């Protein structure tokens, strides 16, 4: 039985962490399956995932092969059973779309040939630039239903609740992604009919008449007006189209779930995969959340999963991953946990050019951050490479294979197409094994948070479509895009994390915003913000909420109409905008509590005249125009910074402290580049999660609320290393790890193994048991406390096992 409860995945009542590896059975010879599974187990994974390619299993309509009669490697049930026999769970990903570099994204050619009407047209009636389809076209749904009936006949008897090993089923893959990246919304005649029905439900006749210059009943003029919108209604159309698409995607996912459940697939979670990372960054990832959150938000039995393609986790990108996880969680309900169903691993050599070369730490550091933030399922993608076979009915496209990557596939995977381990495997495996050693603890832990939350506004990322001829939409989207991420993430979010803040995110668009639940809100704001969101912020301040606003103060709603509810509440009157240019180099001068600090260069400032008793914090040099304020608002307080600032850690820390949010964790390292957070379960057991994002060792002490941690010892965190240090972690009825500078790697009947991290590690155990004598460590007893001091230097020999004279009876 699988339950989604309290941000946990519980299997037969026990919280579980699922660490999975993607192995494409159809890209391997059947006699290679066991070898790849052996290597997955060597890495420490406890599950296997795989897409199920419709293109391969039904290349001709009605000629289904799911048992390997035409090609042995197509025996889906045989592969799932082999995973079961190896003690592994299975995560099934049957499409219909699977992407995975497959031709037609994994759909059979005959789908397009028999049903050309399912291929969308977009702006100005242009054909779709990608091989996507109209998801709700009857012909596509009918074919998808029959595909699900075939796959689920294999899957249903193998579900974990039925005694098998399948623990989750993904519904389609990266829904809406192809339309977004090509700026080609699905605007077939069928979609336009459906959109018209949606509009009729969303608005009354008078509202529609004022909003659009066409009648919904006139299909011909309606089609022209929607596919080629005029400027005066384009902003409204973009807003409506985005909201409609969310609803459409949700109905599609529910349709697929219905097909699966009709075939007996029940009592396991259904997964929706969220796309959006690109170029090694997460700036656009929330677009995927915006597109798809209505498919799973607050719906029992659904999980959302991320696609994380960040490459190395470093000072450039670490805040991206932290925010991505936070934004995903912001739209979840109180039970839905985080998962990542395409967790990039390997060496980055996707083009087989050796141009990209990830550090060995890449997968390890990303996984550690995700686990600390509450990810309960991580699927390493792609774990093992393979080969693309030639289709029997050759398409004549230059290679005639099932995919467009040539014969070999998965060049970058930790396990090559030929089964060789690349240089990233060992470090990835080390991290997996560390997590697995304490998985029963981590699976039930939550990140501890400071009294600040990062605001998430889904509509700020509803920018996947833009009519090319609309100047109004260009202006709106460019402003939103310039404020919602990029520089803003790299200044405020990065500064908050480097200052030690641990924070989640709040969906302030769709969920209640209460000062009692969100004492301090950090908001990246654009010039445009929906009226109802501004009104919620006004109410939040009036009831005592504290707001740190960075970016621009909204002066218009999301359709470009004047709306300055928040500015009016704050008593700020817009005085003008200033940008740098070839011969203008504006600088910011600090005042009030922000002073003294050096003048700082800026490339943009939105200035205001304060009509109340606001304290000015920032002004433009020479101009005297103010662009930073500390304002009492209602029972609350707002610190408003409307100029582009540098990553001034002290400025953002002081601002948050003025608002009442203090970072509990701190270190005394003079260099930055340390990420730290902590997790706790209901029993009070904790882990400190530390990452060194730089390529050199760092020495520091850790503090919590001003008190030293780890007995005040100075610790050394190695170059690009990550550790999970236990605090009051009970490993058995007889042994509790009070604190340790070493990482737990294995708990056995009479021994505990650690990964050493220091020149001299210290492990403090609370236990009546005595440690066996060893040349590797010195043991000192003080009452119930047993202090283990390693005699091994971590850089010489990092493995240490503490053996006991009597069984420790692991929990």
N, C-alpha and C positions, 0 to 999 in steps of 0.2 A: 504494500500500500504506500502510495506517495502523496504527501500533503505539503502544501505551501502555507506555512504558518509562521507568523512573527518574524518575517524576513529570513526564514530558514527553509531548506529543502529537507523534509523528513521522510526517510525510507523506513517503513515498519516502525514508525514512532521515534527513530533516532536521527538527530540532525546530521547531515552529510555534506562534505565537500566533494564535488565531482571535478576531478582533474582529468580531462579527456584529450585524446589525440586524434586528429582527422586522418584516416587511412582510406583511400579510395580503392576499394576491392576491385572495381571494374578496370582499374589502370594497372593491375598486377596480375601475374600468372597465379593460378590457384595454389600452386606449390610454393609460392612466395608469401602467402598470407601468414603462416605461422612465424616466419622469420620477422616480419614487420611487427607482429603482435609481441614477440619476444623482446624486441627493441623498445616497444612502448612500455612494457612491464619493467624493463631495465631502467627506463626513465622515471618510473615511480607512478605512472598514471593508473587510474582505476576504471577508466572507461574508454571506449572507442566511439568515434562519430564518423558518419559518412553520408554524403549526398547519395541519392538514388536517381540516376539520370534516365529520364523518360526516353531521351533520344537513343540510348543504348538498348533499353529493354523492350522498346516497341518502335523499331526503325520503320516498320511498315504497319499501317493501321490494322489492328486485329491480330497481329503476329507477335504476341507478348512472350517474352522469355524472362522469367524471374527465377528459374530453377537451373539454369546453366546448360540447357539442352543444345543451344546453338554455339555458345561460348562458355567454357567451364567457369570463367571468372564472373559470370553474371548470376551465379547462384546466391541470391541475396540471403535467403534463409540459412544456407550453409555457412555464410560468413558470420551472420549474427550468432549462430549456434557455436561456431568456433570461438568467438569472443566469450560467449557464456562458459564454454568448457575451460577457458583460461581465467575464469573468475572475474570477468570484466563486464561492467554495465555497457549499454549501447544507447546512443543518441541518434535517432533516425531523422533524416532530412530529405524528404521525398519530393520537394518542389511543390508545384510543377516547374517553376523557374528554379534553377540552382546556380546559375552563373558558372563559377569554377573554370572559366576560360573555355567553356563548351560552346560549340556551334549552336546558334539560336538560344543561347543561355540554357541549353539542356532540353529544349522542346524539340519534338520530332519535326522533320521537314513537312510531313504530310498535313500537319495542323494548318500551316500557312497556305499550302497548296489547295486544300479543300475549303478553307474558310478565309478567303482574302479580306472579308469585311471586318475581321477582328484586328487587322493592322491599323493603328491609329493614324489620324492626320492631326496636325497641330496648328500653330498660328498661321493665319492667312491660308489655311487649307493645305499647307505643305505636308508631304508625306513624312512619316516618322523617320528620324535619322538613325534609330536603333531598332533592333528586332524585338520590341516590346509588343504587347497586345492589349486590347480592351479586356481587362480582367473580368468584367461582368457580362461580356458578350455571351448570349445563350449557347452558341456553338462551342466556345472555349470552356464554359462551365460544364457542359455536358461531357466533353472529352475529359476534362479534369476529374469529374466524378468517376468515370469509368477507370481512369488511371489510379485514383485513390482506392477504389474497390479492389483492384488487383494487388496493390502494394499492401493494403491493410489486411488482406487475407493472409499474407505472410506475417504481418506484424502482430495482429491481435493475439494469436496464441502465445506469442513471445513477449508479451508485456510483463513487466515485473509483478503487477498484481495478480497475473495469471500464472505465476511461477517462472517467468522468463527473465530476461535481463534488459529489455527496452524500458528506459526510464523517462524518455521525453520524445516528443515528435514536433519537428519544426513545420510550420505552415508557410509554404512558399519561401521566398528568399529576397531580401532587400527590395521590398515592394515599393514601387514608385521611383526607385533610384535611376533607372534608365531615362525616364521622362525628365527627371530633374537635371541630370548632367547634360542633357541635350537641349534643355529649355524647350521641351516639346510636350506640353500637356496633352493628354488623350482627349481629342475633340472629335471623335467619330459622331455620326448622326445619332447613334444609340446613346452615347454619352451625353450629347446635347439634349436629347429628350429627357434623360434622367436628371440632368442639371436643371432643366426647366421645372420639373416636378419638385425638385428640392427648393428652388427659389420660391415656388408657389406656397410651399409649406413654411418657409422662413419669413416671408413678408406678406403683408396684406396688399390688396390691389392698388390702393393709393400709394403705398410706399414703393411698390414696383414701378408704378408709372412715373414717380418722381426720380427714381434711381436709374431707370433704363429707358432709352428711346425706342424700344421695340416691344411688341406684344409676344408673350410666350407662346400663344397659339399659332403664330405665323412662323412656321418652321424655317422657311427660306430666309426671311429677313433676320430672324433670330440667329441662324447659323452664321451669316455674314457679320452680324454685329458682335458676336462672341469671338469668332476667330480673328476678326480684324477690328478691335475696339477703337472707338474714337476717344480723344484725349479727355473729354469732360466727364466720362464715366469709367475710364480705364482703372483708376484706383479702386473704385467700388467693385468692379468686376474681378480684379485680382484678389481682393479680400474674400469675396464670395466663392471664387473658384478654389482658392486654397482650402477654405472650410468645407466646401463640398467634397473635395478630393479626400480629405480625412475621413469623412463619412463613407465615401465609396470604398476606400481601402478597408475600413472596419467591416463593412458588409461582405466584402470579398473574403476576408479572413474567417468571419463567422460561417460563411458558406463552406469553406474548406473544412472547418472544424466539424460542421454538421455531417459532411461526407465521411470523415474519419469515425465519428461517433456512431453513425448508422452501421458501420462495419465492425462495431464492437471495441473501438479504441476509446477507452474511458479510464478514469481514475489515475491518469498520469498528466503532467503539465504539457500544454501546447505552447510552443515558443515562436515569437515573432522577432525576426532578425533586423536590427537597426543598422543602417549604413551611414557613412558620412565623413570618415577621416580621409585626408588626402595630403600628399606631399609630406608625410611624416608629422602632420599637425592635426589638431582637433577642431580648428576654427569652424568648419562647416558641419561637424558631426551633429549638432543639435537640429540641423535641417531634417535629418532622418527622424529624430524624436518628434519634431513638429508634424511631419507627415503622418506618423504612424501611432502616436500615443493613444488615439481613440480606438485603435484595434485591441488594446489590452488594458488600458487604464481602468482600474477598479473592477475588472472582470475576473471572477473566480476561475482558476484553472489555467490562466495565462501567465507566461513569463516573457519579458523582453530580454533580448541578448544583443550585446554590442559587437560591432566589427572594429577591432582596434589595430590599426596599422600605423604605429608611431616610430618604428625603427628603434634607435637608441632612446632611452629615457634619460634626459640630461637637463641642464639648466635652461635650455631653450624650450623644452616641451613638457616638463613635469607638471606644470599647472594645468595644461590642457587635459591630461589624463584625469587629474583630480576633479576638474570641473565637469568633464564628460560623465564620470560616474555620479557626481552630485546631481547633475541635471536629469540623468535617467531616473535616479531615485526620487526626484522631486515630483514626478508624475505618477509614481507607483502608489498603490494603496498601502495600508499598514502591514500587509502580509507579504507583498511581492518583493523578493530579493533581487539583487543585481546578478546578472550573468554575462559572460562574454562568449559568444558562440563562434567567433572567428578571431582568435587571439594570435596575432602575428608572431611567428617564431622563425628560427633559422638565421641565415647569414645575409639576407637582403639581396641576394644575387638573382633577382627575378628575370632579368634579361639575358642571363648567362654571358655577361660581359665583364664580370668582376669589378664593375664600377661602384657598386654598393657593397659595403662590408661592415655589417653591424658588429659592435663590440660584443664580447661573449656575455656581458652583463644584461643585454637588452631584454630578453624574455624574463630573466630572473627578477630584475628591478620592477618591471611593469607588473608581473604577477604579484609581487609582494605588496605593491601599492593597492592593487585591486582587491586582494584578500583582506588587507587592512580596512578597506572601505566597505567590505561586506559582500564581495562577489562570492557566490556559492557554487557556481559552475564556470569553469574555464576550459575552453576547447582550443587546444593548440592547433593552429592552422597555418600551413599544411604540415603535419607531422612527418609524413613519409611521401616521397615523390613516387612517380610511376611512369607509365607510357600510354600514349594515345594511339589506339589501334585504328586501322583503316576501315571505314564504313564499307559494307558490302555494296550498297547503292551509292556509288561515288558521286559526290556533288560537283566535282570538277572545279573546285575552288582554289586549287594550288597545292593542297596537301591531302585532301580527301579523308582526313582523319576526324575523330569525334571532337577535337578541340583545335584551336588556332595557334597553339604554342609549339607545334612541331611534334616529333615523336616522343621526346622526353618531356616530362611535366614535373614541376616541383623542383626546379634547379636549386632553390634556396632552402629547401626543407632540411631539418636536422638529420633526416635519413634520406639519402639520395635516391633517385629512381633505381639505382643498382643495389641499394641496401647498405651503402657505406655511411658511417657516421661522420658528420662534418664537425668543425672546431667548436660549434656552439652547443653541442649535445651535452657535454659533461656539466657545464655550468647550469644549463637549463634543468638537468636532472637533479643536480644538487639542491636547487631551490624547491623543486617538486617534492623531493624526499623530506626536506625540512618541514614543509607544510603538512605532508602526510603524517609525520611523526606526532603531530599535535592536532590532527584534523578534528578530533572529537571536541576539542576546546574551541578552535577557531570557527567551526561550523555553527556554533551557538553564540559567538561574540558579536558585539556591535562596536563601531567606532565611537570613542568618547569625543564629544564636541564641546567647543567653547560657545559662549552666548552670542553667536553671530551666525547668520545664514546668508547665502548668496542668492540673489533674486534670479528667477528664471521666468522669462516671458515667451512662451512658445511662438506667439505671432511675430516676434522679432526675427524668427527663423523661418517664417512662412514666405520665403523668397525664392522658392524653387522654380517659379515661372515668371517671366517678365516679357510683356509684349515688346518686341524690338523697336516699334515705332512710337512708344510712349515716353516722352521726356519727363512727364510727371512721375511715372513709376521709376524711371532711372534716378531721379533726384531722391525720391523717398527711399528706395532700396540702398543707394550708395550711402546715404546718411546713416541708416540703420546698420548696415554692414560695417561702417567705419567705427561705430560705437559699441557694438554688441560683443566683439571679440578682438582679435589681433592685438593692437597696442594696449587695449584696455585689459585683456587677460595678462599681458606681459608687464603691466604696471601694478594695478591694484591686486589682482588675484595672486600674482607672483610675490608681491610684497607681503601679503597676508600670510602666505605659506612660509616664507622665509622668516617671518616674525614669530612663527610657531603656532599660528592659529589653525585649529581643526574645525572645519565647518561643513555643514550640509548645504542643500539648496532648497528653496521654496518656490513652488509654482504660484506666483502672485496673480496670475491671470485667471486661473480656473478654480483655485482653492481659497478657503478663507485666509485672511491675513490678520492675525491677532497679536497684539503686543505681548499678551501673556504667553504665547507660544513662540514668538519670534521677537525676542527683546531688541535685537539689533539686526538691521537689514542692510546688506551691501548691495547696491544697485548700479549696474551699468545701464545708463539711460541715453536714449537718442532724442533728437529734436521731435520725433514723432512717437506718440504713445496713445493707446486707445483711451477714450474718455472714461470707461468704467475702471480701467486699471489706475488712472490718475485719481479717480474718486476713492478707490480703495486705499491708496497711499495717503490721501488726505485724512480719511477716517482713522487710519493706522496711527498717524501722528497725533491726531486729536485725542486718541485714547491712551497715549503715552509711549508709542513706538519711537525708536531711535533709528534714523536713516542716514547712511553714508552714501551719497549720490555722486557718481563720477561719470563724466562724459558731457552730455548736454541736458539742460533742463527742457522738458517737452513743452513745445509751444503750439503743436498741431496734433490732431488725431492721426490714426494710421492711414487715413485716406487724404491727408493733406489739408483738412479743414481746421480753422483756428480752434485751439483748445488748450488753455493754459491754467487748468484747475489747480495743478500742483504749484506752479509758479505764483499764482494769486494767493494761495494759502501761505506760501513762504514770504510773501511781501516783496517779490523780486520782479522788477520791470526790465524787460529786455532792452539793452542799450546798444547792441551791435556785436558783430563777429569780426575777429581779426585772424588772418592767416599769414604765414610766412610767405616770402617770395624771393626772387633772385636778389633783391636789394633790401629785404626787410627780415630782421632776425629777432623777433619779439622774445623778451625774457620775462620771467615771473619774479615778482618781489614779494617776500613773505611779510605778513603783519600779524599782530595779535599773538595768540599762543603758537602759531606756526613759525614765528620768528624766534631767534635769529637763524637763518639758513642762507646759504649762498643763492644769488640769483640763478635761475635755471632756465635754460632755453626751452621754448615751446613752439610748436608749429601751428597750434590753433587755440583760440580762446573765445568762448561765448561770454560776453560781459553783461552785467546787470547793475541797475541802480536799486539799492535796498530802500524800501519805503518804511520798514519797521526799525527795530533795534538790533538788527543783525550785526555780528562782529565780522569785520572783513579779515580774511586770511591771506588772499592772494590778489595782487594787482599786476597789470601790465606795466612794465617799466616805461617811464616817459608819458604814457597815455593816462595813467592814473585810473584806468577803468578796472573795476573789481570783477574777479572771476572765481572767488572762493569765499565761502561764508559759513559762519556758525550761527544757527538760528533756533531760537525757542519757538516751537510751533504747537499750539494747543497745549496738551500735557506732555508732548514729546519734544524731540530735538532733532534737527537735521544739520549735517555738515555737507555742504554742496561744493564740489570742485568741478568747475566747468571749463577748465583748461587742460590740455594734454600735459601731464606731469611725467617725470621720470619715475623709475621704480625706486621711489624714496621710502624705504622701509620704515624709517623713523616717523615720517609724516603720516603714513597710513596707520601705523601702530598707535601713535598718539591720538589720531582721530577716533579710532575704535575705542581706545581707553576712555576718551572724553565722553563717548556714548555709553560706556558701561561694560564693554566687552574686553576681557583680559585673557591673554593666552596663558594657559596653565603650564604648558611645557616650555622650557627654555634651555639653551645651552650657552656656553661661554667661548665657543670657537670664534676666533677673529675673522675667519673666512666664511663666506656663505656657501650654499650648495648642499646643505643638509636638510633632508625632508624627514619630519618626525611626526608620528601620531601614536595613538594607543587604542587598544580594544579591551573590552571587559565583558564578562558574562554575568548572569544573575547571581552566581556564587562569589563574585568579587575577584575571580582569577583574571589576570591581565597579561597582555604582551605589549612591550614597547617596540614599535616598528620604526627602524632607522634606515635611511638610504643616504649614501654618499654619492652625489651626482657628478662629482669631479674625478679627474684622473690622478689624484694625489691623496695620500693618507691625511686624516684630520684627527687632532687630539682635542678633547673637550670634556667637560663635566656636564651632567644633566641635572635639571632642577624641575620640580613640580610645585607650583604655588610658592616658589621661593625656597623650598626645602630640597636638599640634595637627594638624588636617587642613586641607586647602586652603591650605597654606603659612602657616597661622595667620591668614589674612585674616578680618576681620569681614565677615559677609555680612548682607544684608537680605532677609528672606523676606516677600514682599508679603502684604497682607490676603487671607486665604482662597486662598492660592496653594499649588501643589505643584510640586516639581522633582525630577528625577532627575539627579544630578550624577555624571559619569563619573570613575572612578579606574582608571587603567591599562587603559583600554579600547582595544583594537587595532582600528582601523577599516580598515587595509590593511597590506600588508607594509611600507609606507613611512611610515605615520602611526599613532602611538599617542597617545591623549589621556591624559596623566599625571594631570591634574586640571583641573577647570573649574568656574567659578561659573555658567556658562551651560549650557543644556540643548541637546543635539544634536537637530536636527530633520530633517536631510537629509544624506545622503552621496552625492556624485556623482563623476563620473570625475575632475574637476579642482577640486572645491570641497567644503567642509563648511559647512553652515548651522547656526546656533545660535539659540535664543531667549534673549535677554539677560534677566537677572534683577536686575542691580545698577546703581547709578549709574555704576560703572566695573567692568566684568567683566574677569576675567583668565582666559585659556585657555592652559594649558601643554601644548605638543605635543612629542613626541619624534619627530623627523623630520629627514632630510637635505635635504628640500625647502624651498625658500624660498617665502614667501607673496608674492603679487602686491601691489604698493603700493596703498593704499586710504585715502581720507579717513575711512573709518569705523573704522579701527583703526591701532594702532602695533605693529610687529613688532620684537622684540628677540631676537637669537640668542646662545646661550651653548653652544658645542659642538653636540651633537645636540639641544639643547633650543631650541625656538622658542616665545617668550612673546608671546602676542597680547593687547594691552590695548585694549579697546574705547574709542572716543571718543564713543559714543552712550549716552545715559541710557536705561535700560530702559523707563522710563515715558513716554519721548518716542518712541522707535523701538526696538522689541524684536527686530527681525530683523537678523541679522548673517551675512554670508557671507564666509568666508575662502577666497580663490581661490589656486591654486598654479600655478606656471609649468610644471609637468610633471604628467602623470597620477598620481594617488595609488593607482590600481589597487584599488578597493574589494574587500574580501573577499566 
